[in-house]
Amino acid sequence: MKKVLFLMACAFALPLLFLSCKSTPEKEDLPVEEKVDTELENTDISNKALLESVEASRKSALEAGADKSFAKAFTALDLILEKDKVNISSADKDPVMAEHLKDLDLRYKALAEAGNAKAKKEKIDSNNFVSYNKASYDEGVKVLNSFDDDATLLLSGKELFAKAQSASASFDAVLDAAYRVLAKDERTKAFVAKKGADEVKASVSRKTEYDEGVNYFKTGDTNYVTKAPESAYNNYIKAKEVFEKLAAEISEARAKAKAAVEAAKKRVSQSEDVAVKADTQAPLGDEKVAAIADEGTQLLESDDFSEAEKSVVELDETLVEEPVKDSPEAK
């Protein structure tokens, strides 16, 4: 740890030495082009504003857990930042300090990106997604682990940030591959669930909820073709759950209604048996009895499913997708 702090401090301190140890060279040693440096020193550079940017990047790194995941590097950067806060008042317009702060800003950004990459790796591990793209996973792990190496921490801020982005992109490739497969599986399940909802005429009896399920399904398709497979996966799950719920609840309601009808039929049958027995014992004759329907009378209206057929929303069973960029199919 002490070695890293020393090396990083040296790497950062070298440019800053020019801030505190400037001396006026002898006139004959000044090259003609020295005028360029004077112009740079006179440019309107607010290093205090750059320092605020560094503070914001540090906060992002902190929120990404870099202070714990990459404690060695984070501590070293914090020590340097504290010294910069002391020096900033006397070097607010100094171009050398400006370049130093820009580099420090990128280093904090690199730790923030590395922290995000680590979170993606943990998500992959917890969901057992490694097998979907093991090559990218291994590359991401390799780059992420290098943040513990002293040599990596001595890279420039720009190089360090590029490394962190590389690790994050590798884990993104794994997640993308996993969710593309999972999304298609959930889409198939959602489509089957919709057919179940259509069979019980959910588009008529529960139209609002039915349309909600359709919208989830269509949004999932849009997510998928716009390269957002995880969002597609989540929307297909929502669509499936809506359709399954509709099919289950409507089927249960129908079963209860059917049971009630059967119970009513049984009571009518029992009443008829009693009536036959009573008629045998004391015939009523052929007179029509009030409130008793003639045989063959239709008590309920016939079911009309024309409205249901019109309200069903047709969805494509097969998802038409564009080839993934850089894949053989896209060429």
GUKOL-646165 format. One record per atom (N, C-alpha, C, O): z, x, y; residue in one letter. Coordinates in steps of 0.2 Angstrom, whole numbers, plus 5000, padded with zeros to 4 digits. Layout:
ZXYA ...
% end
This chain:
500050044994M 500050005000M 500050045006M 499650035011M 500450095006K 500550145012K 499850175013K 499650195019K 499550195008K 498850235008K 498350185011K 497950215015K 498350125009V 497850075012V 497950065019V 497550065023V 498650055021L 498750045028L 498550105032L 498350105038L 498650165030F 498550225033F 497750235034F 497550255040F 497350225029L 496650235029L 496350185034L 495950195038L 496550115033M 496350065037M 496450075045M 496050065049M 497050105046A 497250115053A 496850165056A 496650165061A 496750225051C 496350275054C 495550255055C 495350275060C 495350205051A 494650185052A 494650145058A 494150145062A 495150105060F 495150065066F 495350105072F 495050095078F 495750155071A 496050195077A 495550235080A 495550255086A 495050265076L 494550315078L 494150295085L 494150325089L 493850235084P 493550205091P 494050205096P 493850215102P 494650175095L 495150165100L 495350225103L 495650225109L 495350285100L 495550345103L 495150355110L 495450385114L 494550335110F 494150345116F 494450305122F 494350325128F 494850255120L 495050215126L 495650245129L 495750245135L 496050285125S 496650315128S 496550385130S 496950415133S 496050415127C 495950485128C 495350505131C 495050565130C 495150465136K 494550475139K 494650535144K 495150535148K 494150575145S 494250635150S 493550635153S 493050625150S 493550665159T 492850665163T 492550735161T 492850785163T 491950735157P 491650795155P 491350835161P 491250805167P 491250895160E 491050935166E 490350905167E 489950885163E 490150915173K 489450885176K 488850905172K 488450875170K 488850975170E 488251005167E 488250975160E 487650985157E 488750955157D 488750925150D 488450855149D 488350835144D 488450825155L 488250745155L 487450745154L 487150775158L 487250705149P 486550695148P 486350645153P 486750605156P 485650645154V 485350595159V 485450525156V 485650475161V 485450515150E 485550445147E 486250415148E 486350365146E 486750455150E 487450435150E 487450375155E 487950335154E 486950365159K 487050305163K 487050235160K 487350185162K 486750235153V 486850175149V 487550155148V 487650095148V 487950205146D 488650195144D 488950165150D 489450115150D 488850185156T 489150155163T 488950085163T 489350045165T 488350065162E 488049995162E 488449955157E 488649895159E 488549985151L 488949945146L 489649925149L 489949875148L 489949975152E 490649975154E 490649915160E 491249885161E 490149905163N 490149865169N 489949795167N 489949745171N 489749785160T 489549715158T 490149675158T 490649695157T 489949605159D 490549555159D 490749545152D 490549485149D 491149585149I 491449575142I 492149555143I 492549595145I 492349495140S 493049475140S 493349495133S 493249455129S 493749545133N 494049565126N 494649515125N 494749505119N 494849485130K 495449435129K 495149375125K 495449345121K 494549355127A 494249305123A 494049315116A 494149275112A 493849385115L 493749405108L 494349405104L 494349385098L 494949425108L 495549425104L 495749355102L 496049345097L 495549305106E 495749235104E 495349215098E 495549175094E 494749235098S 494249225092S 494549255086S 494549225080S 494849315086V 495149355081V 495749315078V 495849305072V 496149285083E 496749245081E 496549185078E 496849165073E 496049155080A 495749095076A 495549105069A 495649065064A 495249165068S 494949185062S 495549205057S 495549185051S 496049235060R 496649245057R 497049185054R 497249185048R 497049135058K 497349065056K 496949035050K 497249015046K 496249045050S 495849015045S 496049055039S 496049025033S 496049125039A 496249165033A 496949145030A 497049135024A 497449125035L 498049105033L 498049035029L 498349035024L 497648995032E 497548925029E 497248935022E 497348895018E 496848985021A 496448995015A 496949035010A 496749045004A 497549045012G 498049085007G 497949155007G 498149185002G 497549185011A 497449255011A 498049305012A 498049355009A 498549275015D 499149315016D 499549325009D 499849375009D 499349285004K 499649294998K 499149314993K 499349364989K 498549294993S 498049314988S 497849384990S 497649424985S 497749404996F 497549474998F 498049505003F 497849525008F 498649505000A 499249525005A 499149595008A 499349605013A 498949635004K 498849705006K 498349715012K 498549745017K 497749685011A 497349685017A 497549645023A 497449665029A 497849585022F 498049545027F 498649575031F 498649575037F 499049615028T 499649645031T 499349705036T 499549715041T 498849745033A 498549795037A 498149775043A 498249805048A 497849715042L 497449685048L 497949665053L 497849675059L 498549635051D 499049605056D 499349665060D 499449655066D 499449725057L 499749785060L 499249805066L 499449825071L 498649805064I 498149825069I 498049775075I 498049795080I 498149715073L 498049655078L 498649665083L 498549655089L 499249675080E 499849685085E 499749745090E 499949735096E 499449795088K 499249855092K 498749835097K 498749855103K 498249795095D 497749775100D 498049725105D 497749735111D 498449685104K 498749645109K 499149685114K 499149665120K 499349745112V 499749785117V 499149815122V 499249825128V 498649845118N 498149875122N 497649835126N 497249865130N 497649775125I 497049725128I 497149725135I 496649715138I 497749725138S 497749725145S 497449775149S 497149765155S 497449835146S 497149895149S 496349905147S 496049955149S 496149865143A 495449875140A 495049805139A 494749795135A 495149765144D 494849695144D 494149695144D 493849655141D 493849745148K 493149745148K 492849805145K 492249815145K 493249845141D 492949905137D 492449885132D 492749845127D 491849905131P 491449895126P 491649915119P 491449885114P 491949975119V 492250005113V 492749955110V 492749945104V 493149935114M 493649885111M 493349825109M 493549785104M 492849805113A 492449735111A 492149745104A 492249695100A 491849805102E 491549815095E 492149815090E 492049785085E 492649845092H 493249845087H 493549775086H 493649765080H 493549735091L 493849665090L 493349625086L 493549585082L 492649635087K 492149595083K 492249615076K 492149575071K 492349675074D 492449705067D 493049675064D 493049645059D 493649675068L 494249645066L 494149565064L 494449545060L 493749535069D 493649465068D 493349445061D 493449405058D 492849495060L 492449485054L 492849495047L 492749465042L 493349545048R 493749555043R 494249495041R 494349485035R 494449465046Y 494849405045Y 494449355042Y 494649315037Y 493849345044K 493349295042K 493249305034K 493149265030K 493149375033A 493049395026A 493649375021A 493549345016A 494249385024L 494849365020L 494849285019L 495049265014L 494649245024A 494649175024A 494149155019A 494249105015A 493549185019E 493049165014E 493249185007E 493049155002E 493549245006A 493749265000A 494349214997A 494349204991A 494749195002G 495249145000G 494949074997G 495149044992G 494349055001N 494048994998N 493649004992N 493648964988N 493449064991A 493049084985A 493549084979A 493449064973A 494149104980K 494749104975K 494849034973K 495049024967K 494948994978A 495048914977A 494548884972A 494648844968A 493848904974K 493348884969K 493348904962K 493248874957K 493548974962K 493649004955K 494248964951K 494148944945K 494748944955E 495348914951E 495148844949E 495348814944E 494648814953K 494448744952K 493948744945K 494048704941K 493548804945I 493148814939I 493548824933I 493448794928I 494048864934D 494548874928D 494848814925D 494948804919D 495148774930S 495548724928S 495148664925S 495448624921S 494448664926N 494048614924N 493648634918N 493248604915N 493748704916N 493348734910N 492648734912N 492248714907N 492448754918F 491748744920F 491348814918F 490748814920F 491648864916V 491448934916V 490748934912V 490248964914V 490748894906S 490148904902S 489548874905S 488948884903S 489548834911Y 488948804914Y 488548854917Y 487948854918Y 488848914919N 488448974922N 488949034922N 489149054927N 488949064916K 489449114915K 489249174919K 489649214922K 488549194920A 488349254923A 488549244931A 488849294933A 488549194934S 488749184941S 489449194941S 489749224946S 489849164937Y 490549164937Y 490749234936Y 491249254940Y 490549274931D 490749344931D 490549384937D 490949424939D 490049374940E 489849404946E 490349394952E 490549434955E 490549324952G 490949304957G 491649344956G 491949364961G 491849344950V 492549374948V 492549444950V 493049474953V 491949474948K 491949554950K 491949564957K 492349614959K 491649524961V 491649534968V 492349524971V 492649554975V 492649464969L 493249444971L 493849494970L 494249514974L 493749524964N 494249574961N 494249644966N 494749674966N 493649654968S 493549714972S 493949714979S 493949764982S 494149654981F 494549654987F 495249684986F 495649694991F 495449704980D 496049744979D 495949814979D 496349854978D 495249834979D 495149904979D 495149934986D 494949904991D 495449994987D 495450024993D 494850034996D 494750035002D 494350054992A 493650074995A 493350014998A 492950025003A 493449954995T 493149894998T 493449875004T 493049855009T 494049885005L 494449875011L 494249915017L 494349905023L 493949975015L 493750025021L 492950005023L 492750045027L 492649955020L 492049945022L 492049915029L 492549895032L 491449905033S 491449875039S 491649805038S 491549775033S 491849765044G 491949695044G 491349655042G 491449605038G 490749675044K 490149645042K 490049645035K 489849595031K 490149705032E 490049715025E 490549685020E 490349655015E 491149675023L 491649645019L 491549565019L 491649535014L 491349545025F 491149475025F 490549455021F 490649405018F 490049495020A 489549485016A 489749485009A 489449445005A 490249525007K 490449525000K 490849464998K 490749434993K 491249435003A 491649375002A 491149315001A 491249274997A 490649315005Q 490149265005Q 489749264998Q 489549214995Q 489649324996S 489349334989S 489749304984S 489449264979S 490349314984A 490849284979A 490849214979A 490849174974A 490849184985S 490949114986S 490249084984S 490249024980S 489649114985A 489049084983A 488949084975A 488749044972A 489249134972S 489249144965S 489649084961S 489449054957S 490249064964F 490649014962F 490348944963F 490348894959F 489948944969D 489648884971D 489048864965D 488948804964D 488748914963A 488248914958A 488448884952A 488148844948A 489148904950V 489448874944V 489548804945V 489448764940V 489948784950L 490048714952L 489448674952L 489448614949L 488948694955D 488348654956D 488048644949D 487848584947D 488048694944A 487748684938A 488148634934A 487948594930A 488848644934A 489248594931A 489248524933A 489148474929A 489248514939Y 489248444942Y 488548414941Y 488448354941Y 487948454941R 487348424939R 487348394932R 487048334932R 487648424928V 487648394921V 488148334920V 487948284918V 488648344923L 489148294923L 488948234927L 489048174925L 488648244932A 488348184936A 487848144932A 487848084932A 487448174929K 486948144925K 487248104919K 487048044918K 487748134916D 488148094911D 488448034914D 488447974911D 488748034919E 489147984922E 488647924925E 488747864925E 488047954927R 487547904929R 487347854923R 487247794924R 487247894917T 487047854911T 487547804910T 487447744908T 488147824910K 488747774909K 488747714914K 488947664912K 488647734920A 488647684925A 488047634924A 488147574926A 487547654922F 486947614921F 487047564915F 486947504916F 487347594910V 487547544904V 488047494906V 488047434904V 488547514911A 489047474913A 488747414917A 489047364917A 488247434921K 487947384925K 487547334921K 487647274922K 487247354915K 486947304911K 487447254908K 487347194907K 488047284907G 488647234904G 488847184910G 488947124908G 488847204916A 488947164922A 488447114923A 488547054924A 487847134922D 487247084922D 487247034917D 487046974918D 487447054911E 487547004905E 488046944907E 487946894904E 488546964910V 489046904912V 488846874919V 489346844922V 488246884922K 488046864928K 488546874934K 488646834938K 488746944934A 489246964939A 488846954946A 489246954951A 488246964946S 487846964953S 487946894956S 487846894962S 488146844953V 488246774955V 488946764957V 489146744962V 489346774952S 490046754952S 490446804956S 490946784959S 490246864956R 490646914960R 490146964964R 490147024963R 489746924968K 489246964971K 489447024976K 489147074976K 489947014980T 490247064984T 490347124980T 490147184982T 490747124975E 490947174971E 490347204967E 490347274967E 489947164965Y 489347184962Y 488947234966Y 488647284964Y 488847204972D 488447244977D 488747314979D 488447364980D 489447314979E 489747374980E 489647424975E 489447484976E 489647404968G 489447444963G 488747474963G 488647534962G 488247434965V 487547454966V 487547504972V 487147554971V 487847494977N 487847544983N 488147614981N 487847664983N 488647614977Y 488947674974Y 488447704970Y 488347774970Y 488047674966F 487547704961F 487047734965F 486747784964F 486747694970K 486247714974K 486447774979K 486047824980K 487047774981T 487247834985T 487347894980T 487147954983T 487547884974G 487547944969G 486847974968G 486748034968G 486347924968D 485647954967D 485447994973D 485148044973D 485647974979T 485448004985T 485848074986T 485548124987T 486448074984N 486848134983N 486548184979N 486448244980N 486348164973Y 486048204968Y 485448244970Y 485348304969Y 484948204973V 484348234975V 484348274981V 483948314983V 484948264985T 485048304991T 485448364990T 485748394994T 485548384983K 485948444981K 486648434983K 486948484985K 486948374981A 487648364982A 487948334975A 488148274975A 487848374970P 488048344963P 488748324962P 488848274959P 489248354966E 489948334965E 490048264968E 490348224965E 489748254974S 489748184977S 489448134973S 489648084972S 488848154970A 488448104965A 488948094960A 488948034958A 489248144957Y 489648124951Y 490248074953Y 490348034949Y 490548084958N 491148044960N 490847974962N 491247924960N 490247964965N 490047894966N 489747864960N 489847804959N 489547904955Y 489347864949Y 489947844945Y 489947784942Y 490447884945I 491147854942I 491347794945I 491547744942I 491347794952K 491547734956K 491147674954K 491347614953K 490447684953A 489947624951A 490147604944A 490147544943A 490247654940K 490447634933K 491047594933K 491147544929K 491547614936E 492247574936E 492147504939E 492447464936E 491747494944V 491647434947V 491347384942V 491547324941V 490747404939F 490447364934F 490847354928F 490747294925F 491147404925E 491647394919E 492147344921E 492347294917E 492447344927K 492947294929K 492647224929K 492947174927K 492047214932L 491747154933L 491647124926L 491747064925L 491347164921A 491147144915A 491847114911A 491847064907A 492347154912A 492947144908A 493247084911A 493547034907A 493347074917E 493747014920E 493346954919E 493646904918E 492646954920I 492246894919I 492246874912I 492346814910I 492246924907S 492246904900S 492946874898S 492946824894S 493446904901E 494146874900E 494146804902E 494446764899E 493946794908A 493946724911A 493546674907A 493746624906A 492946704905R 492546654900R 492946644894R 492846584891R 493246694891A 493546684885A 494146634885A 494246594881A 494546634891K 495046584892K 494746514893K 495046474891K 494246514897A 493946444898A 493646414891A 493746354890A 493346464887K 493146434880K 493746414876K 493646364873K 494246454877A 494846434873A 495146364875A 495346324871A 495146354882A 495346294885A 494846234882A 495146174881A 494246244882V 493746194880V 493846174872V 493846114870V 493946234868E 494146214861E 494746174860E 494846134856E 495246194864A 495946154864A 495846084866A 496046044863A 495346074871A 495246004873A 494845964868A 495045904866A 494346004864K 494045974859K 494445954853K 494445894850K 494945994852K 495445984846K 495845924848K 495945874844K 496045914854R 496445854856R 496045794856R 496345744854R 495445794858V 494945744857V 494845714850V 494845654849V 494745764846S 494645754839S 495345724836S 495245674832S 495845744838Q 496545714835Q 496545644838Q 496845604835Q 496345634844S 496445564847S 495945514844S 496045464842S 495345544842E 494845504838E 495145484831E 495045424829E 495445534828D 495745514821D 496345454822D 496345414818D 496645464828V 497245414829V 496845344830V 497045294828V 496345344834A 495945284836A 495645254830A 495645194829A 495345294825V 495045264819V 495545234815V 495445174812V 496145264814K 496745234810K 496945174814K 497045124810K 496945174820A 497245114824A 496745054823A 496844994822A 496045074824D 495545024823D 495544994816D 495344934815D 495745034811T 495745004804T 496244954804T 496244904801T 496844974807Q 497444924806Q 497344864811Q 497544814809Q 497044874817A 496944824821A 496344824825A 496344854831A 495744804822P 495144814825P 495044784832P 495344734834P 494744824837L 494644794844L 493944754844L 493944724849L 493544764840G 492844734840G 492344774843G 492444834844G 491844744846D 491244784848D 491244794856D 490844824859D 491744764859E 491844774866E 491844844869E 492244884866E 491544864874K 491544924877K 492244934881K 492444894885K 492544994879V 493145014882V 493045054889V 492645094889V 493445024894A 493345064900A 493545134900A 494045154896A 493245174904A 493345254904A 493245294898A 493345354898A 492845264893I 492645294887I 491945304888I 491545254888I 491645364888A 490945374888A 490545354882A 490845364877A 489945334883D 489545324877D 489345384873D 489345434876D 489245384867E 489145434863E 488445474865E 487945434867E 488445534866G 487845574868G 487845584876G 487345614878G 488345554879T 488345564887T 488545634888T 488945664885T 488145664893Q 488245734895Q 488745734900Q 488745704906Q 489345764899L 489945764903L 489845824908L 490045814914L 489545874907L 489445934911L 488745944913L 488345934909L 488545974919E 487945994920E 487646054916E 488046094914E 487046054914S 486746114911S 486846174915S 486746174921S 486946234911D 486946294915D 486246314918D 485746304914D 486246334924D 485646354927D 485646424929D 486046444934D 485346474926F 485346544927F 484846564931F 484746634932F 484446524934S 483946554939S 484146594945S 483846644947S 484746564947E 485046604953E 485246674951E 485146724955E 485546674945A 485846744943A 485246794942A 485246844943A 484646764939E 484146804938E 483846834944E 483646894945E 483846794950K 483646814956K 484046864959K 483846914963K 484746864958S 485246904962S 485346974958S 485647014961S 485046984952V 485147044949V 484747104952V 484147094954V 485147154954V 484747214957V 484547264952V 484947284948V 483947274952E 483647324947E 483747394949E 483547414955E 483947434945L 484047504946L 483647544941L 483547524935L 483347604943D 482947644939D 483447684934D 483947704935D 483247674927E 483647704922E 483647784922E 484147814921E 483047804924T 482947874924T 482947904931T 482647874936T 483347954933L 483347984939L 482748034940L 482748084936L 482348024945V 481848064947V 482148124952V 482348104957V 482148184949E 482448234953E 481948294955E 481548304951E 482048324960E 481648384962E 481848444958E 482448454957E 481348484957P 481548554954P 482048594958P 481948594964P 482548624955V 483048664959V 482648724962V 482248754959V 482748734968K 482448794972K 482548854968K 483048874965K 481948894968D 481848964964D 481848954957D 481849004953D 481848894954S 481848884947S 481048884945S 480648884949S 480848904939P 480148904936P 479848844938P 479248844940P 480148784938E 479848714939E 479648714946E 479148674948E 479948744951A 479848734958A 479248784960A 479048774966A 479048824956K 478548874958K 477848844956K 477348884957K 
% end
